[in-house]
Amino acid sequence: MAKHSFPLTIDEGLFKGLANQNMLLHQCISELIDNSIAAKREEIPFRIDIIFSKETDQLYNIYVVDNSSGMSAVLFEAAMQPGRSATTNHRLNEHGFGLKHSLATLSKHTGIWRIWTKDPNTQKVLSVSSPFKGEMEIDDDTEFPKLAYEINDISTIIYAKVTFDQIQSLQTLGKKNLDINNHLIRLKEHLGVTYRGYLSQDPTNDYKVEGAIYVSLGLDKKIVPPIEIPMEGNKTESFVLEFNGRNETLVYNTGYINDVRKQAYFDGIGLKEYYQENISTQGIDIRLGKRVIATKQLNKIFGIDRHNNYNSFVGELIIPELPRAILKTVNNKTDIDFDDRDWTKIIEYIRENFPLTKVNRELTEEELRKEWILRLKANDHKDIVVSDKHVWPTGVRIDAFKSSFGTNDITIYELKIGAAKPIDLYQLKMYWDGLVLNGEFPKEAWLISESLDTRIQEMASKMNTLAIPDSNSHSYNFILKTLKEVGLIKDEPKKKKKSGK
């Protein structure tokens, strides 16, 4: 029997198919951010600007701008090939479809996109523009487009014209909002969750951050905050599994939703897409390296149906950075590839060792706060002790505020179930700064938590050297205590050993 070979033709049909994979706007933008971080220059923090400009009520222009390493013509051509990427060893360039998939989806209603990149060797600006077709062209004699505000050290700009309907996909819960600003806050929430490992301070590296992401509508530019899980009562477990011949340590944190922490983001607006204590957002996050690759995982991890009993449950599985071939995701990184045997290994271990049970909080931070208020009042009834002291225009409430009789010395307190986290110290600093703006100057600020580690203690020591804005005081004075040290949690009595007689 005769055989003959034939070439595969890549044309517009492939990209039309990619555009119909139901990627949401933040997922498309995340693919572009992944590429920027993967191409980050050594020792230079990455900067990514996501700029929106309105053309009509139904059409918006989006520019994703970075300061990465840029691409030569050869690398640029490779990056445009389906199944290939600009880097071959970075975890964030796992499949080689992200850039093409994102552009095809963003432009599926308008057909308009363009990429500019600076060749690091020649410093020329190269560009490729829509439409996708079997033979593309690189223009090597062009300039970067004019943006809404000046950005130094640009290496790559990706542009797409999108519809407002696509922007509304940023809102996955509730009736669709017609205010673009509402959706941009949600975009910052999506990105703050996904990239918290990159955007937050690294206590193992002198509290440095790897970079920053900004979202803007015209000149109104806002930074994306790292969004940690608003968790209380958290429990940490570590376990070791073997992947590709190497033992790796995984960390599993679980706890319950803390409403105060959830509401503190975005100047008191709070989170709207994640950690909502409802059926659709319950479950754990999965972080691989510094990127969160999945959220709201419950059914597939624990093998149970979603139920209101688990609404308050939240957690995070932290997996170390692994090579690209291990623990795969689907091509557009919108889900985990649960057919992967290594993922099966993790799921089986969690189900066997950390089964999910009905949520039953034994102690809440509200109960701790009430008990602490009673103790402060009992210590000296002449002191002013309140739990409804509000600061900042959004009305953020301090857990406990004390003004000592006679001296008028102010002490503020923040109480936390579980291990103290960097965000807890920043929350306490926010209270302090808010009081200073009101003309009140604290003497001490106590963070009282279930446990403390050396990293949080070191962080507090460094923060205590910082000058206080608009204050006659030279520095902050943060004091760390455990719930046990202040008597809010007592040791359980030891059980007597039974006699062998």
Secondary structure, DSSP 8 states (H G I E B T S, - for coil): -----------HHHHHHHHTS---HHHHHHHHHHHHHHT--TTS-EEEEEEEEESSSSEEEEEEEE-S----HHHHHHHTSTT--S-SS-TTSSSS-HHHHHHHHHTTTT--EEEEEE-TTT--EEEEES---SS---EEEE-----SS--SS--EEEEEEEEHHHHGGG--SSS----HHHHHHHHHHHHHHHTHHHHS-BGGGTTB-SEEEEEEETTEEEE-------EEEEEEEEEEEEETTEEEEEEEEEEEE-HHHHHTTTTTT--SSS--SSGGG-EEEEEETTEEEEEEE-HHHHS----GGGTTEEEEEEE----TTSS-B-TTSSSB-TTSHHHHHHHHHHHHHS-------S--HHHHHHHHHHHHHHH-TTSEEES--EETTTTEE-SEEEE-TTT--EEEEEEEEEE--HHHHHHHHHHHHHHHHTT--EEEEEEEEEE--HHHHHHHHHHTTS--TT-SSSS--EEEEETTTTTSS------------
